[in-house]
């Protein structure tokens, strides 16, 4: 950027003051919120993000300095909702990331499921002998929500996750989107979204990650850990 196009120090100062004002409004909205999904809090959050982003850009352009916090970019924000006022159908899009933290635990759990399935005497096909096979066995046996709540038991570590609810005028035809289920999502039809990420520095969950599933399976897993 040329010197002529650089913002003035006064403009940077004004942007900093705008951030302070937005911070006060955001806190006030939180203090007055009427519920978990209060739109006033969301609006104040978006205004704070926009003010902080503007300050960050001006600060860098003028002084070649940055702020010590992440600023949600405009490309990350959803546009205003422009879907049907009374939707006749909704779609729920969910993505959850996991790290395969303990492959042996994952394999052991899948092998138990597979052994129980072939308990009648038929030979198991040993699909659980590899990590991809074990994942297929476990996700075929358990609902995704159960795996999310018991991820440590399956040797998994939670990463980022997001849930989007989109609205539609009419339901989709059976099989219509199965080949590409996550393509062609119009951001303006998103009714709400919920993101979970370590970058947000959220408070730790109320002990959910530390749940202890008592029973014989735990004893077997403890023995497996001792063998490592």
Beta strands, then each sheet from edge to edge (+ up, - down):
strand 1: 89-100
strand 2: 156-168
strand 3: 190-196
sheet 1: 1+ 2- 3+
end
